[in-house]
């Protein structure tokens, strides 16, 4: 299941992407509009800023803004930043691989084969979906 952190992060990014002229958007405005607890949202936006998705500006007219064009932000990257591994089990993860303790041979494991298919299909969707796709009205 998708965590609230990721769900809120996607909603916030979409809200920011829909703003005209890429002007900074204040956290309070996003939180109110998208019904996200402000403190939690601040933490999420900080994570996205550290990952290079967002920039921030302090002051009265400050807030968060996109560093890249929405068409250049793919959902696989965002999901990894907010959610961690995309694979459902560590033995099929491309970036966070770990051998399963209870599996003597991954090549013969039916769960491994199924989860590779799930991972590959999920990645196909996430890699081919951008923030622009989500934010188009």
SEBAMI-683356 format. One record per residue: residue number from 1; residue in three letters; x, y, z of N, C-alpha, C, O, CB in turn. Coordinates in Angstrom, 3 decimals, always signed. Glycine has a CB too. Layout:
BEGIN
seq	type	nu	nv	nw	cau	cav	caw	cu	cv	cw	ou	ov	ow	cbu	cbv	cbw
NUM	ALA	X	Y	Z	X	Y	Z	X	Y	Z	X	Y	Z	X	Y	Z .
...
This chain:
BEGIN
seq	type	nu	nv	nw	cau	cav	caw	cu	cv	cw	ou	ov	ow	cbu	cbv	cbw
1	UNK	+0.830	-1.188	+0.000	+0.000	+0.000	+0.000	+0.873	+1.250	+0.000	+1.989	+1.258	+0.521	-0.944	-0.001	+1.209 .
2	UNK	+0.342	+2.275	-0.585	+1.038	+3.552	-0.653	+0.957	+4.254	+0.702	-0.118	+4.359	+1.293	+0.440	+4.443	-1.770 .
3	UNK	+2.086	+4.727	+1.181	+2.101	+5.425	+2.465	+1.464	+6.813	+2.319	+1.391	+7.366	+1.222	+3.552	+5.546	+3.002 .
4	UNK	+1.007	+7.357	+3.446	+0.451	+8.719	+3.431	+1.526	+9.713	+3.000	+1.234	+10.696	+2.319	-0.113	+9.104	+4.831 .
5	UNK	+2.758	+9.456	+3.395	+3.863	+10.344	+3.022	+3.945	+10.465	+1.501	+4.058	+11.569	+0.970	+5.205	+9.822	+3.596 .
6	UNK	+3.890	+9.343	+0.811	+3.986	+9.349	-0.651	+2.743	+9.956	-1.284	+2.840	+10.747	-2.221	+4.199	+7.932	-1.177 .
7	UNK	+1.590	+9.587	-0.776	+0.337	+10.138	-1.303	+0.320	+11.658	-1.164	-0.011	+12.366	-2.115	-0.876	+9.522	-0.575 .
8	UNK	+0.672	+12.157	+0.009	+0.705	+13.597	+0.236	+1.782	+14.268	-0.611	+1.576	+15.368	-1.124	+0.942	+13.892	+1.714 .
9	UNK	+2.929	+13.606	-0.757	+4.003	+14.157	-1.572	+3.584	+14.328	-3.025	+3.886	+15.342	-3.654	+5.223	+13.270	-1.490 .
10	UNK	+2.890	+13.331	-3.549	+2.409	+13.410	-4.932	+1.365	+14.519	-5.087	+1.374	+15.260	-6.070	+1.813	+12.058	-5.372 .
11	UNK	+0.473	+14.620	-4.111	-0.545	+15.678	-4.160	+0.111	+17.059	-4.092	-0.292	+17.972	-4.812	-1.558	+15.511	-3.001 .
12	UNK	+1.110	+17.210	-3.238	+1.796	+18.501	-3.105	+2.556	+18.851	-4.381	+2.490	+19.987	-4.851	+2.761	+18.477	-1.907 .
13	UNK	+3.273	+17.887	-4.941	+4.004	+18.141	-6.186	+3.046	+18.531	-7.309	+3.326	+19.445	-8.085	+4.820	+16.899	-6.593 .
14	UNK	+1.934	+17.845	-7.388	+0.943	+18.155	-8.418	+0.398	+19.570	-8.222	+0.231	+20.314	-9.188	-0.210	+17.127	-8.391 .
15	UNK	+0.126	+19.933	-6.985	-0.371	+21.284	-6.686	+0.651	+22.336	-7.113	+0.298	+23.330	-7.748	-0.687	+21.429	-5.176 .
16	UNK	+1.902	+22.117	-6.766	+2.965	+23.064	-7.127	+3.108	+23.161	-8.641	+3.278	+24.254	-9.182	+4.307	+22.641	-6.494 .
17	UNK	+3.041	+22.017	-9.327	+3.196	+21.999	-10.783	+2.073	+22.751	-11.497	+2.267	+23.261	-12.600	+3.245	+20.564	-11.280 .
18	UNK	+0.911	+22.820	-10.871	-0.236	+23.494	-11.492	-0.185	+25.011	-11.349	-0.995	+25.714	-11.954	-1.520	+22.980	-10.888 .
19	UNK	+0.745	+25.521	-10.565	+0.846	+26.969	-10.373	+1.468	+27.611	-11.613	+2.408	+27.076	-12.200	+1.684	+27.303	-9.107 .
20	UNK	+0.935	+28.747	-11.991	+1.455	+29.443	-13.176	+2.754	+30.157	-12.863	+2.916	+30.730	-11.786	+0.428	+30.443	-13.708 .
21	UNK	+3.665	+30.122	-13.800	+4.912	+30.860	-13.689	+5.912	+30.282	-12.704	+6.908	+30.932	-12.388	+4.619	+32.243	-13.309 .
22	UNK	+5.672	+29.096	-12.221	+6.586	+28.415	-11.287	+6.947	+29.290	-10.086	+8.078	+29.260	-9.601	+7.864	+27.998	-12.015 .
23	UNK	+5.974	+30.066	-9.617	+6.217	+30.921	-8.441	+6.207	+30.072	-7.172	+5.513	+29.057	-7.113	+5.145	+32.051	-8.343 .
24	UNK	+6.969	+30.476	-6.161	+6.998	+29.718	-4.909	+5.612	+29.631	-4.271	+4.850	+30.598	-4.266	+7.982	+30.359	-3.929 .
25	UNK	+5.307	+28.457	-3.738	+4.018	+28.213	-3.096	+4.270	+27.937	-1.617	+5.110	+27.104	-1.276	+3.256	+27.020	-3.773 .
26	UNK	+3.561	+28.618	-0.754	+3.747	+28.443	+0.681	+3.147	+27.118	+1.155	+2.134	+26.647	+0.637	+3.117	+29.614	+1.444 .
27	UNK	+3.803	+26.540	+2.150	+3.386	+25.251	+2.702	+1.943	+25.307	+3.187	+1.169	+24.382	+2.944	+4.312	+24.836	+3.851 .
28	UNK	+1.584	+26.380	+3.866	+0.228	+26.514	+4.395	-0.839	+26.482	+3.311	-1.918	+25.923	+3.508	+0.109	+27.792	+5.173 .
29	UNK	-0.535	+27.079	+2.176	-1.477	+27.090	+1.050	-1.690	+25.676	+0.513	-2.820	+25.263	+0.252	-0.965	+28.016	-0.076 .
30	UNK	-0.592	+24.942	+0.352	-0.687	+23.568	-0.142	-1.450	+22.705	+0.864	-2.346	+21.947	+0.494	+0.725	+22.979	-0.404 .
31	UNK	-1.081	+22.832	+2.136	-1.698	+22.023	+3.193	-3.209	+22.249	+3.232	-3.983	+21.297	+3.332	-1.074	+22.358	+4.567 .
32	UNK	-3.616	+23.496	+3.152	-5.048	+23.815	+3.214	-5.774	+23.281	+1.984	-6.820	+22.642	+2.102	-5.259	+25.337	+3.333 .
33	UNK	-5.222	+23.544	+0.818	-5.864	+23.143	-0.425	-5.976	+21.621	-0.562	-6.997	+21.102	-1.014	-5.098	+23.707	-1.598 .
34	UNK	-4.917	+20.921	-0.167	-4.876	+19.467	-0.360	-5.248	+18.681	+0.896	-5.207	+17.450	+0.899	-3.499	+19.054	-0.815 .
35	UNK	-5.611	+19.395	+1.961	-6.015	+18.772	+3.229	-4.936	+17.834	+3.772	-5.183	+16.664	+4.061	-7.325	+18.000	+3.042 .
36	UNK	-3.729	+18.394	+3.898	-2.569	+17.664	+4.405	-2.116	+18.350	+5.694	-1.998	+19.575	+5.720	-1.404	+17.617	+3.340 .
37	UNK	-1.861	+17.595	+6.760	-1.345	+18.223	+7.980	-0.050	+18.990	+7.685	+0.888	+18.439	+7.109	-1.098	+17.155	+9.076 .
38	UNK	-0.011	+20.259	+8.083	+1.088	+21.142	+7.691	+2.456	+20.664	+8.170	+3.414	+20.691	+7.398	+0.835	+22.520	+8.219 .
39	UNK	+2.567	+20.234	+9.407	+3.865	+19.772	+9.928	+4.379	+18.576	+9.137	+5.565	+18.495	+8.815	+3.749	+19.402	+11.417 .
40	UNK	+3.482	+17.653	+8.829	+3.850	+16.466	+8.047	+4.277	+16.891	+6.640	+5.258	+16.380	+6.101	+2.663	+15.454	+7.979 .
41	UNK	+3.540	+17.818	+6.059	+3.860	+18.308	+4.719	+5.224	+18.985	+4.693	+5.980	+18.807	+3.739	+2.783	+19.281	+4.235 .
42	UNK	+5.551	+19.759	+5.726	+6.859	+20.416	+5.786	+7.982	+19.390	+5.698	+8.969	+19.603	+4.993	+6.993	+21.237	+7.081 .
43	UNK	+7.834	+18.289	+6.405	+8.825	+17.214	+6.383	+8.937	+16.576	+4.989	+10.038	+16.295	+4.516	+8.463	+16.145	+7.423 .
44	UNK	+7.811	+16.355	+4.350	+7.782	+15.760	+3.013	+8.454	+16.684	+1.997	+9.269	+16.242	+1.188	+6.331	+15.465	+2.585 .
45	UNK	+8.104	+17.965	+2.049	+8.681	+18.921	+1.103	+10.182	+19.094	+1.316	+10.925	+19.306	+0.358	+7.982	+20.271	+1.229 .
46	UNK	+10.624	+19.006	+2.546	+12.055	+19.065	+2.830	+12.775	+17.874	+2.193	+13.854	+18.031	+1.621	+12.304	+19.091	+4.354 .
47	UNK	+12.182	+16.697	+2.292	+12.741	+15.500	+1.658	+12.828	+15.684	+0.146	+13.838	+15.338	-0.466	+11.889	+14.260	+1.994 .
48	UNK	+11.780	+16.223	-0.451	+11.766	+16.447	-1.903	+12.771	+17.526	-2.311	+13.356	+17.460	-3.392	+10.355	+16.844	-2.368 .
49	UNK	+12.967	+18.514	-1.442	+13.970	+19.554	-1.726	+15.374	+18.943	-1.700	+16.190	+19.213	-2.581	+13.866	+20.723	-0.692 .
50	UNK	+15.646	+18.125	-0.696	+16.960	+17.496	-0.573	+17.250	+16.550	-1.737	+18.409	+16.329	-2.086	+17.055	+16.738	+0.744 .
51	UNK	+16.197	+15.991	-2.337	+16.380	+15.061	-3.458	+16.607	+15.779	-4.778	+16.981	+15.149	-5.767	+15.176	+14.151	-3.581 .
52	UNK	+16.386	+17.100	-4.808	+16.595	+17.863	-6.032	+15.342	+18.072	-6.864	+15.425	+18.571	-7.986	+17.612	+17.189	-6.860 .
53	UNK	+14.193	+17.702	-6.341	+12.912	+17.916	-7.041	+12.432	+19.355	-6.889	+11.926	+19.968	-7.829	+11.839	+16.952	-6.507 .
54	UNK	+12.605	+19.864	-5.690	+12.082	+21.189	-5.355	+13.185	+22.126	-4.915	+14.233	+21.702	-4.426	+11.030	+21.086	-4.265 .
55	UNK	+12.927	+23.402	-5.097	+13.753	+24.438	-4.513	+12.883	+25.188	-3.519	+11.661	+25.042	-3.523	+14.347	+25.396	-5.604 .
56	UNK	+13.503	+25.983	-2.676	+12.711	+26.762	-1.729	+13.285	+28.164	-1.616	+14.471	+28.404	-1.842	+12.672	+26.077	-0.345 .
57	UNK	+12.405	+29.070	-1.261	+12.776	+30.467	-1.091	+12.172	+30.934	+0.217	+10.991	+30.702	+0.475	+12.294	+31.352	-2.294 .
58	UNK	+12.973	+31.591	+1.049	+12.485	+32.087	+2.335	+11.885	+33.470	+2.169	+12.108	+34.152	+1.169	+13.617	+32.119	+3.375 .
59	UNK	+11.125	+33.862	+3.165	+10.588	+35.213	+3.177	+9.095	+35.277	+2.913	+8.420	+34.262	+2.746	+11.299	+36.039	+2.171 .
60	UNK	+8.607	+36.509	+2.882	+7.177	+36.764	+2.736	+6.588	+36.143	+1.467	+5.476	+35.616	+1.485	+6.924	+38.253	+2.736 .
61	UNK	+7.323	+36.207	+0.393	+6.845	+35.657	-0.880	+7.563	+34.343	-1.200	+7.702	+33.961	-2.362	+7.057	+36.675	-2.025 .
62	UNK	+8.006	+33.675	-0.161	+8.745	+32.426	-0.328	+7.826	+31.231	-0.434	+6.601	+31.347	-0.484	+9.700	+32.229	+0.819 .
63	UNK	+8.466	+30.081	-0.467	+7.738	+28.826	-0.580	+8.547	+27.834	-1.382	+9.759	+27.978	-1.539	+6.366	+29.042	-1.222 .
64	UNK	+7.870	+26.837	-1.881	+8.523	+25.782	-2.667	+8.151	+25.914	-4.133	+7.040	+26.316	-4.478	+8.135	+24.384	-2.142 .
65	UNK	+9.104	+25.566	-4.988	+8.895	+25.624	-6.433	+9.652	+24.464	-7.081	+10.582	+23.911	-6.492	+9.365	+27.000	-7.019 .
66	UNK	+9.247	+24.107	-8.290	+9.901	+23.017	-9.016	+11.243	+23.478	-9.567	+11.364	+24.590	-10.080	+9.001	+22.507	-10.160 .
67	UNK	+12.240	+22.624	-9.458	+13.555	+22.916	-10.032	+13.597	+22.453	-11.488	+14.236	+23.081	-12.333	+14.681	+22.230	-9.209 .
68	UNK	+12.913	+21.355	-11.765	+12.850	+20.810	-13.124	+11.460	+21.059	-13.699	+10.521	+21.377	-12.969	+13.187	+19.287	-13.135 .
69	UNK	+11.345	+20.910	-15.005	+10.036	+20.976	-15.648	+9.231	+19.749	-15.215	+9.806	+18.683	-14.993	+10.171	+21.045	-17.215 .
70	UNK	+7.916	+19.887	-15.092	+7.095	+18.731	-14.721	+7.288	+17.531	-15.654	+7.167	+16.384	-15.223	+5.635	+19.129	-14.709 .
71	UNK	+7.581	+17.789	-16.908	+7.790	+16.705	-17.878	+9.099	+15.952	-17.631	+9.298	+14.865	-18.175	+7.784	+17.265	-19.299 .
72	UNK	+9.992	+16.520	-16.815	+11.282	+15.891	-16.526	+11.294	+15.149	-15.188	+12.302	+14.544	-14.822	+12.375	+16.939	-16.532 .
73	UNK	+10.182	+15.193	-14.463	+10.103	+14.531	-13.156	+9.273	+13.272	-13.315	+8.047	+13.334	-13.412	+9.486	+15.475	-12.064 .
74	UNK	+9.955	+12.111	-13.341	+9.195	+10.874	-13.504	+8.841	+10.271	-12.152	+9.533	+10.466	-11.154	+9.988	+9.865	-14.338 .
75	UNK	+7.760	+9.546	-12.158	+7.202	+9.038	-10.904	+8.055	+7.937	-10.270	+7.961	+7.728	-9.060	+5.807	+8.514	-11.145 .
76	UNK	+8.865	+7.243	-11.025	+9.749	+6.231	-10.432	+10.734	+6.908	-9.479	+10.980	+6.407	-8.382	+10.515	+5.442	-11.540 .
77	UNK	+11.292	+8.037	-9.893	+12.236	+8.761	-9.040	+11.551	+9.300	-7.784	+12.092	+9.195	-6.682	+12.880	+9.912	-9.819 .
78	UNK	+10.372	+9.871	-7.953	+9.635	+10.423	-6.817	+9.276	+9.307	-5.836	+9.429	+9.465	-4.624	+8.357	+11.157	-7.297 .
79	UNK	+8.805	+8.198	-6.358	+8.416	+7.074	-5.497	+9.614	+6.558	-4.703	+9.480	+6.249	-3.519	+7.809	+5.934	-6.339 .
80	UNK	+10.758	+6.464	-5.325	+11.949	+5.987	-4.603	+12.355	+6.954	-3.493	+12.778	+6.530	-2.417	+13.122	+5.793	-5.577 .
81	UNK	+12.226	+8.241	-3.755	+12.580	+9.244	-2.741	+11.632	+9.148	-1.550	+12.070	+9.170	-0.400	+12.542	+10.671	-3.344 .
82	UNK	+10.343	+9.044	-1.824	+9.347	+9.095	-0.755	+9.031	+7.733	-0.141	+8.795	+7.631	+1.063	+8.086	+9.700	-1.280 .
83	UNK	+9.026	+6.704	-0.957	+8.563	+5.396	-0.508	+9.703	+4.414	-0.262	+9.564	+3.482	+0.531	+7.614	+4.818	-1.520 .
84	UNK	+10.835	+4.623	-0.944	+11.927	+3.662	-0.853	+11.853	+2.702	-2.029	+11.495	+3.106	-3.136	+11.878	+2.890	+0.485 .
85	UNK	+12.187	+1.441	-1.805	+12.184	+0.477	-2.913	+10.812	+0.337	-3.566	+9.782	+0.388	-2.894	+12.649	-0.879	-2.420 .
86	UNK	+10.819	+0.162	-4.873	+9.583	-0.053	-5.606	+9.183	-1.527	-5.541	+7.997	-1.855	-5.507	+9.734	+0.404	-7.070 .
87	UNK	+10.171	-2.401	-5.523	+9.896	-3.840	-5.468	+9.215	-4.199	-4.154	+9.480	-3.594	-3.115	+11.198	-4.653	-5.634 .
88	UNK	+8.337	-5.191	-4.216	+7.584	-5.602	-3.028	+8.396	-6.496	-2.093	+8.104	-6.589	-0.901	+6.324	-6.325	-3.446 .
89	UNK	+9.410	-7.148	-2.642	+10.298	-7.979	-1.822	+11.740	-7.606	-2.158	+12.042	-7.275	-3.304	+10.038	-9.515	-2.066 .
90	UNK	+12.627	-7.656	-1.172	+13.997	-7.182	-1.389	+14.801	-7.992	-2.412	+15.743	-7.464	-3.002	+14.727	-7.189	-0.091 .
91	UNK	+14.451	-9.249	-2.632	+15.248	-10.091	-3.529	+15.058	-9.756	-5.005	+15.768	-10.301	-5.850	+14.903	-11.535	-3.304 .
92	UNK	+14.112	-8.866	-5.336	+13.945	-8.448	-6.730	+14.189	-6.948	-6.914	+13.989	-6.414	-8.005	+12.544	-8.805	-7.216 .
93	UNK	+14.610	-6.285	-5.870	+14.836	-4.843	-5.939	+16.065	-4.527	-6.778	+17.106	-5.169	-6.637	+14.992	-4.256	-4.535 .
94	UNK	+15.937	-3.543	-7.643	+17.065	-3.133	-8.480	+18.061	-2.272	-7.710	+19.267	-2.349	-7.948	+16.563	-2.373	-9.701 .
95	UNK	+17.563	-1.458	-6.792	+18.423	-0.524	-6.063	+18.653	-0.882	-4.600	+19.576	-0.363	-3.973	+17.840	+0.835	-6.135 .
96	UNK	+17.828	-1.757	-4.057	+17.914	-2.101	-2.634	+17.929	-3.617	-2.436	+17.321	-4.124	-1.493	+16.736	-1.479	-1.860 .
97	UNK	+18.614	-4.337	-3.310	+18.604	-5.805	-3.282	+19.121	-6.366	-1.955	+20.115	-5.900	-1.398	+19.446	-6.352	-4.429 .
98	UNK	+18.414	-7.373	-1.481	+18.851	-8.192	-0.351	+18.397	-9.614	-0.616	+17.291	-9.838	-1.108	+18.281	-7.656	+1.013 .
99	UNK	+19.245	-10.570	-0.293	+18.861	-11.975	-0.441	+17.843	-12.323	+0.638	+17.966	-11.893	+1.786	+20.107	-12.915	-0.355 .
100	UNK	+16.842	-13.102	+0.258	+15.831	-13.544	+1.226	+16.413	-14.624	+2.130	+17.121	-15.515	+1.661	+14.567	-14.073	+0.501 .
101	UNK	+16.125	-14.548	+3.391	+16.615	-15.526	+4.369	+15.989	-16.900	+4.177	+16.626	-17.917	+4.451	+16.340	-15.037	+5.777 .
102	UNK	+14.758	-16.936	+3.713	+14.016	-18.196	+3.637	+14.008	-18.825	+2.241	+13.186	-19.700	+1.968	+12.602	-17.969	+4.083 .
103	UNK	+14.903	-18.397	+1.363	+14.898	-18.889	-0.013	+16.268	-19.457	-0.386	+17.231	-18.701	-0.513	+14.503	-17.762	-0.989 .
104	UNK	+16.366	-20.766	-0.560	+17.660	-21.355	-0.893	+18.139	-21.036	-2.318	+19.344	-20.956	-2.557	+17.586	-22.845	-0.716 .
105	UNK	+17.206	-20.852	-3.268	+17.588	-20.620	-4.665	+16.580	-19.679	-5.332	+15.461	-20.088	-5.643	+17.674	-21.965	-5.443 .
106	UNK	+16.968	-18.440	-5.549	+16.077	-17.455	-6.164	+15.638	-17.873	-7.568	+14.523	-17.562	-7.987	+16.765	-16.098	-6.224 .
107	UNK	+16.497	-18.566	-8.283	+16.175	-18.976	-9.651	+15.036	-19.984	-9.714	+14.388	-20.119	-10.751	+17.397	-19.559	-10.311 .
108	UNK	+14.791	-20.678	-8.639	+13.713	-21.665	-8.601	+12.508	-21.192	-7.799	+11.531	-21.926	-7.652	+14.223	-22.959	-8.023 .
109	UNK	+12.572	-19.996	-7.290	+11.530	-19.469	-6.406	+10.364	-18.881	-7.217	+10.557	-17.956	-8.007	+12.121	-18.396	-5.467 .
110	UNK	+9.175	-19.414	-7.020	+8.002	-18.926	-7.746	+7.603	-17.510	-7.299	+7.113	-16.718	-8.104	+6.823	-19.890	-7.546 .
111	UNK	+7.813	-17.202	-6.033	+7.500	-15.857	-5.536	+8.425	-14.839	-6.207	+7.980	-13.766	-6.614	+7.644	-15.789	-3.980 .
112	UNK	+9.704	-15.176	-6.320	+10.679	-14.305	-6.959	+10.272	-14.017	-8.402	+10.300	-12.866	-8.837	+12.078	-14.938	-6.912 .
113	UNK	+9.898	-15.048	-9.135	+9.503	-14.864	-10.541	+8.282	-13.961	-10.666	+8.237	-13.093	-11.538	+9.212	-16.219	-11.196 .
114	UNK	+7.307	-14.159	-9.810	+6.107	-13.333	-9.840	+6.433	-11.882	-9.490	+5.951	-10.956	-10.143	+5.056	-13.888	-8.875 .
115	UNK	+7.246	-11.692	-8.463	+7.568	-10.337	-8.003	+8.437	-9.581	-9.007	+8.388	-8.352	-9.057	+8.276	-10.398	-6.656 .
116	UNK	+9.223	-10.290	-9.798	+9.979	-9.645	-10.883	+9.001	-9.072	-11.907	+9.190	-7.957	-12.393	+10.961	-10.657	-11.566 .
117	UNK	+7.967	-9.829	-12.233	+6.957	-9.343	-13.178	+6.220	-8.127	-12.616	+5.984	-7.153	-13.331	+5.952	-10.461	-13.513 .
118	UNK	+5.859	-8.187	-11.342	+5.168	-7.065	-10.700	+6.077	-5.835	-10.703	+5.636	-4.737	-11.043	+4.747	-7.431	-9.243 .
119	UNK	+7.341	-6.018	-10.325	+8.296	-4.905	-10.305	+8.450	-4.289	-11.692	+8.388	-3.070	-11.848	+9.662	-5.379	-9.785 .
120	UNK	+8.651	-5.139	-12.698	+8.879	-4.631	-14.050	+7.674	-3.870	-14.596	+7.830	-2.833	-15.241	+9.222	-5.775	-14.981 .
121	UNK	+6.483	-4.381	-14.338	+5.277	-3.694	-14.816	+5.030	-2.398	-14.055	+4.605	-1.401	-14.639	+4.061	-4.608	-14.686 .
122	UNK	+5.294	-2.413	-12.771	+5.153	-1.199	-11.975	+6.147	-0.141	-12.446	+5.788	+1.023	-12.623	+5.359	-1.504	-10.479 .
123	UNK	+7.397	-0.553	-12.646	+8.416	+0.387	-13.136	+8.059	+0.959	-14.498	+8.303	+2.136	-14.761	+9.770	-0.297	-13.212 .
124	UNK	+7.491	+0.144	-15.354	+7.084	+0.609	-16.681	+6.097	+1.771	-16.553	+6.236	+2.786	-17.235	+6.454	-0.549	-17.495 .
125	UNK	+5.117	+1.622	-15.693	+4.125	+2.678	-15.493	+4.772	+3.909	-14.864	+4.575	+5.027	-15.339	+2.966	+2.174	-14.610 .
126	UNK	+5.540	+3.707	-13.800	+6.132	+4.838	-13.082	+7.160	+5.595	-13.919	+7.220	+6.823	-13.866	+6.780	+4.351	-11.805 .
127	UNK	+7.961	+4.875	-14.684	+8.972	+5.539	-15.528	+8.339	+6.324	-16.665	+8.911	+7.307	-17.138	+9.943	+4.511	-16.100 .
128	UNK	+7.163	+5.896	-17.103	+6.515	+6.538	-18.242	+5.437	+7.523	-17.811	+4.672	+8.008	-18.645	+5.917	+5.493	-19.153 .
129	UNK	+5.369	+7.816	-16.543	+4.432	+8.817	-16.042	+5.233	+9.934	-15.401	+6.086	+9.693	-14.547	+3.419	+8.198	-15.026 .
130	UNK	+4.950	+11.154	-15.821	+5.668	+12.307	-15.284	+4.725	+13.167	-14.447	+3.510	+12.971	-14.449	+6.292	+13.143	-16.425 .
131	UNK	+5.301	+14.097	-13.754	+4.505	+15.047	-12.989	+3.588	+15.839	-13.918	+2.482	+16.217	-13.531	+5.416	+15.998	-12.192 .
132	UNK	+4.041	+16.082	-15.117	+3.198	+16.779	-16.098	+1.926	+15.979	-16.374	+0.844	+16.555	-16.486	+3.976	+17.016	-17.414 .
133	UNK	+2.050	+14.657	-16.484	+0.882	+13.800	-16.712	-0.123	+13.930	-15.572	-1.331	+13.965	-15.807	+1.314	+12.332	-16.868 .
134	UNK	+0.373	+14.001	-14.339	-0.503	+14.083	-13.168	-1.105	+15.469	-12.990	-2.205	+15.606	-12.454	+0.263	+13.700	-11.920 .
135	UNK	-0.395	+16.489	-13.434	-0.849	+17.853	-13.162	-1.641	+18.490	-14.294	-2.124	+19.613	-14.156	+0.323	+18.708	-12.857 .
136	UNK	-1.778	+17.790	-15.400	-2.566	+18.331	-16.511	-4.028	+18.326	-16.108	-4.577	+17.300	-15.705	-2.348	+17.510	-17.823 .
137	UNK	-4.636	+19.470	-16.223	-6.030	+19.628	-15.771	-7.006	+18.980	-16.728	-8.214	+19.020	-16.498	-6.376	+21.103	-15.614 .
